Amino acid sequence: MSDYDVIIIGSGPGGYVAAIRCAQLGLKTACVEGRETLGGTCLNVGCIPSKALLHASHMLHEAEHNFAEMGLKGKSPSVDWPQMQKYKQSTIDTNTKGIEFLFKKNKVDWIKGWATIPEAGRVKVGDDTHTAKNIIIATGSEPSSLKGVEVDEKIVVSSTGALELGKVPKNLVVIGAGVIGLELGSVYARLGSEVTVVEYLDHITPGMDAEISKQFQKTLVKQGLKFIMGAAVQKTETTKSKAKVTYKLRKDDSEHVIDADTVLLSTGRRPFMDGLGVDALDMVMTDRGQIQVNDKWQTSVKGIYAIGDVIEGPMLAHKAEDEGMACAEQIAGKHGHVNYSVIPGVIYTHPEVANVGETEETLKASGRAYKVGKFSFMGNARAKANFSGDGFVKMLADKETDRILGCHIIGPMAGDLIHEVCVAMEFGASAQDLAMTCHAHPTYSEAVKEAALACGDGAIHM
């Protein structure tokens, strides 16, 4: 007899959701976590703390720029950085304790420590070995490194260090114009830092619809962020309190140096499997160092599954959650499913940026005939009233069938608005289906309806 039906390694969004779902399905379940708190990177040093700082810094921006026009007079608030850090920590604590409560409620055992898999069916944590019929690897990811850049989490920091700086830097250099770098860059720009983003490519946010990406960069420039594009970082050099970033411009190979109080290395993430023992198991890996799985999330080793950032696909918490649910259901003898073509992505700057499905670039590359419907938030009454008129909704639909193929939004509450399109796509809806659905007025969501109308005879308010 095994100790458990399932042992999940890692308590991030994929791991803790898999654990709870396994328990709900009647499986004796344990979750191994080496941190002092549950929730993985997302809840402890990722999604949740960064959103707390994004929210706090946006409130400061509103006070400084929009309160007076609304008749809210008075001195703008000053930044109490230690108190903002306490607020961030309280947000983390509330969420991680919530997962601990859910484990107790669902009778999931938390095995504290770091796990090794000596063989299929066995998980070693410290001096103890536990047996399980099934093992799910959900160990997540860690920040990628870059040659010539040594992270000390003091002056040159990863996203983890950027969340807990000792003070707001006067000058911040962000290496990489991806989601994490731009979110944290916008936080510090609002708090008063001079932020310069150094990006190897000629555009920000790789993989995003190009039109949205261009608009997004223009918006961030208006907010004070500076961009050096087409620049390959060569090295960073640090003193006790400063750093120098050396980069070469790809267009002419010229070398330049920029000074900073803090450097944020934000060039992506890589699977985290330190000490797990997958090499000794001869587990089949992909060319990118991820665990290879089949359509049931089974690895090449019988009885071992993998989900989340350690396997192929976007490194998103909600993608890992869906895989955790589906994997648990597979193990329980049910049919788990994830629709990988309808996984939204969100950047939580202000305005927010959200997307789902195809981009114009992917549709052109595939040769598929499509049509575009666009609507600016300047035509949305609620957005104008709330100083949020920048941005637009862009909907892509099949030219013949009108079926929605993708949607891209830059504007207020984009991360929430995208989900009505996700639901529509799950049901195979047409743009007309969405356009004929009554939307409350005045709401931001009317902009989505108008973009759907624009795929047909045209929007009403533009």
N, C-alpha and C positions, 0 to 999 in steps of 0.2 A: 504494500500500500504506500502511495506517495503522501508526503506531508500536505501537498496542495494539488488542486486541479490545475491551477495557473499561478505562476509567479511572473510579475511584471517588473522589469528592471528600469527604473526611472519614473519619477512622479510628476513630470511636466504635463502639459495639456493632453498629449497622447496617452501617457502612462496612467495618469489618475483617472481619466475617463474610461480607459480600457478596464482598469481595476474595478471601478464602480459598476460598469456594465456587466462584467463577468460575475460579480457578486449578485447582481439583480437577476441574472439568469441561472442562479443556483449553484454556481461553481465556487468551491473553496479557494479563496484568493488571497495572495499576499503581494505587496509592492515593496521593492527595495529602493531605498533612497539614502544617499550619503550626506546630503545637506542636513542642516539642523531643522529646516522647515520643508514642507511639501510644496509642490507647485513648479519645480524646475526653474529654468532660466526665465520663462515667461512671467511668472508671478513674482520672482525674487529680484531679478536683475534685467528684465526685458520689458515685455509689453505693458505690464501694470505700472511699475514705477515711472516709466517714460511717459505714460499717459497722464500721470499725476502732475509731472513737471510741465507737460504741454498745456494742461488745463490751467495750472496756476499762472504760467507765463502769458497765456492768452487773456486771462482776466486782467493782468497788468496792462497788456496792450489796449484792451477795451477802455480801461480807466484813463489811460494816457491820451487816447486818440478819439474816443467816441462819447464818453460820458457827458462832457460839457455840452455837446450838440443836443443831447437828449434832455438837457436841463438839470443834469446831476453835477452840481458845482462843488468845488472843494479841492483841496490839495491832493495830487495824485499820490497813491501809496508808494512807499519806498520798499526796497527788497530786503527782507530779513531772511537771508540765505539759510541759516541754521533752522529757522522755523519752517521754511519751505521743505527742508530735508526731513524734519519731523513729520510734516504732513505726508510726504512721500512714503516714509516708513510706516506710518499708521495705515496707509492704503495697502501696503504690502502685507502687514500683519493681519488685517481684517480678512484678506483673501486667502492667505496661507492657512490661517486658523479655520477658515471655512472648509477647506479641503480636508483638514484633519477631522473636523466634525462629520463630514460626509463619509469618511472612511469608517469611523466608529458606528455611524448610523447603518451603514451597509455591511458591517462586520468584515471589513478588509483589514488584514494584518499589515502593519507597517514594520518592516524589517529594516532597522537603522544600520547604515554602513554602505560600503562600496562593494559591488558584486563582481565575481568572476564566474565564468561558466566552464568548469573543468571538462564537462562532457554533457551530452544531451540528457535532460532530465535532472540535472543537478546544478544548484547555484550555491556558491560559497561566499559567505559574508563574514569577514573576520576569521575566527577560528571555527565557525559553525557552517555546516553544509546542510542545505535544505533540498528536498526532492520535490519534483513537480512533473505532472504528465505533460504540461505545456509551459513554454517559456516565451514571453514577449519582450523583445529588446526595444526599449523606448528611451534611449539615453540622450537623444537630442543632439545639439550642436554647440560649437564654441566659435569665437571670432577667428577668422582666418589671419594668418601672418603675412608679412610682406618683407622680402629680402631688403636688408639695409635699415629696417625700422624695428627697433627694440622697444617693446611695450614694458614700461615700468609701473603703470597704473598711478603715476604721480604727475609727470609732465607729458609723457606720451602714453595715452590711455586707450583702452578698448571701450566698447559701449558700456561695459560694466563699470569701469573707472569713471567714465563721463557722467554717470548718474550720481556720483558721490564726491565730486571735487571739493576741495577745502574752501574754495571761494569761486566766485564768478570771474573767469579770466578776462583780461582786457582784450587780448587777441587770441582767437581760436582758429586753428587750421584743421580742416576736416579732409582727410584723405579718402576719397571715394564719394561719389554722388548717388549712392543708393538710398534705399528707404531709411535705414537707421541713421546714417550720417546726416540726411536732410532733416529728419525729425529733431534730432538732438541739436543740430546746427541752428534750427529755427528757435528752439528753446533759449539758447544762449544769446542769440541775436536780440530777442525780445527783452532779455535781462540786461542788455547793454554791451555785450561783447561785439567786437569787430570780427566777423566770421568770413573766412575765405575757404572755399571748397576747391580742392585740386582733384581733377578727374582725368583719367587716362583716355577715355573715349571723347568723342566730339558732342555727346549729348548726355543728359542726366537720365537717371532711372531706366537702365537697360531693360528692354522687353516691353516697355510701356508704349501705347499708341503714340506715334511721333507727334501728332498735333497737340495732344494733351501734354506731352513732355515739354514741348516748346513753350506752351502757355504757362506751365508750372514754373519753369525756370524764370520766365519774365516776372511772374508774380513774386518769386523769392527774391529776385534782384530789387524789386520795389520795396521789399521788406528789409533791405540792407545787406543781404548776403552777396558776396562777390564770388565769381567763378573763374577758375583758370582751367580751360578745357584742353584736351589733347596733350596732357602733361603726364610724363612718367616719373614718379617719385624715385629718386636714387637712394636717398638716405636721410636719416634724421640724426642730429647731434644735439646733446643736451648739456646744460650746465646745471647749477643747483636750482635755478628758478626759470630758465628759459630754454627754448629749443630753436634750432634752425632746420628748415626743411629744404633739401636740395632736389630740384626737379629739372627734367629736360623736356622742352617742347618738341613734340613729334614732328611738327611741320618743318623745322629747320635744325633740329638737334642742339639748339642753344640751351645753355645751362643757366639756371636762375636759383636764387636763394630767398626764402621768405622767413621772417622771424615770427615767433609765437610764444605766448605764455603756456599754452596747452595745445597738444596735437592729438586729435582723435583719429585713430586708425579704424576705418570702417569700409573694408574691402570685401565684405561678405562673410559667410560662415561655413564651417566644415563639420562633418559628422564627429561626434565625441564618443569614442569607444575605448579610451585609455584603460588598460587593466582588465578589460572585459574577457579577453582570451579568444577572440574570434579567429585569430591566425592559427592557433593550435587546433581549432575545430575544423580547419580547412574549409571554412565557409566561403562560398562563391561571392566575389565582390564585383562591382562595376568598375569601369575604367576611371571613374571619378572618386573611387574610394568609398562608395556607399554599398550597403548590403543589398544583394540582388534577391528579389522576392518574386513569387508568381502572383496570379490574380487573387489569391487567397491570403496573401501576405506571409506565405510560408518561405522560409529560407531553404538553402540546399541541405540543411541538417534537419532531419525529421524531428518534429516536436518543438522546433524553435521558429518563432515568428519575429517579424520586425516591422515597425511603423514609424511615422514621423520623419524627422530630419535625417535619420540614418539611412533612409531609402530614397529612391529617386522622387523627383517632384519638387514643387515650391516649398521652401522651408517656412511654413506658416502654421501657427498654433491651431487654427481651425481645421486645416487639412489633417493634422495629426489627430485631432479629436475625432473626426469622422472615421479615420482609419482605425482608431482605438475601438470605436463602437462596432465597426464592421468586423474587425478581427475577433473581438469577443463573441460576436454572433456566429462567426464561422466555427470557432472552437466549441461553442455550445450546440453545434449541429444545425444552426439556422443559416439563412442566406444573407451574408453581409455584403453591402455594395457601397461604393463611392463613385460618384460621377465626377471624374477629374476635369471634364470640360466646363463644369459650372462651379468653380472654386473662386470666390472673389478675392481681390487684393485691395488693401487700403493703406494709404499713407496719412497719418494723423496730424499733419500740419494744419495751418489755417490759411486758405481754405483746404479742406480735405481733398484727397484724390482717391478715386475708387474705380475698379475695373472688373469685368468678368467676360469670359469668352474670347472671341477672336478680336484682333486689331485689324486696321486697314492693311497693315503691312503683311500680316499672315494670310489675309484673304487674297491680296494681290499675288502673293507667292504661290498660293494654291490654284490660282486661276478661277476662283469661284466668283460668279456675278453677284454683286451686292449693291445695296443702296444705303445712303446715309441720311439720318435725320438729326438735326442739331437745334438746340434751344439755349439761349443765353439766360443766365440768372438775372440779367438786367431787365428782362421782361417778366420777372416773377415778383409779385407785390410783396410777399413776405420777406424775400431776400433784400429787396431795396429798403424796406423799413428797418431791417436789422444790420445795415451796413455790410451786407454780404452779397453784393451784386456781381462781384468778380467771378468768372468761370462760366461753364456751360455743360450741358449734357449732350453726349454724342451716342446715338444708337445706330447699330449696324444690323441690317436685315437682308435676308435672301431676296434677290431681285425678282424672282419668279414666284416664290411661295409666300413671301413676306415674313417667314419665320425669323424670330430674333436670333442673331448669331453672336452678338456681343454688345456691351455698353461700357462707356467710359465717361466718368463724371469728375469735374474739378469744380468744387463749390461747397456751399454750406451743407453739413451733414451728409456728405457724399457717401461715407462709410455705412450709413443707415439706408440711404435712398437706393443703393445698389441692390438691396435684397429683394425688392419687388420684381426687379428684372431677373434675379436668380430664380425666384419662384416661377415666373413666367417661362423661363427657359427650361426648367425642369418639366413643365407640362407641355413643352413644345409649342408655346403660344406664338402668335404672330404679333407684329407691331400694332396692327389694327385692334387685336384683342386688348392690348394694354391701353391703347388710345381710347377705346370705347368704355373702359372701366372708370366709373365716377371717382374723382379725387376731390377731397375736401378743399375748400378755399377759405382763407389763404394758407397754403402750405408749400414748403419747398418741393414736395413730391409732384406738384403740378408741372414742374419743369421736366420731369421724366415723361409725363403724359404728353406734353407739348412736343418733346423730341420724337415720341412715337407717332404723333400726328404728322410731324415733318417728314416721316418716312412715307406718308401717303400724299394727301392733297395739300398739306402745309399746316404749320402751326397757327394758332389763333392770335396769340399775343406778341408776335414778332413779325 
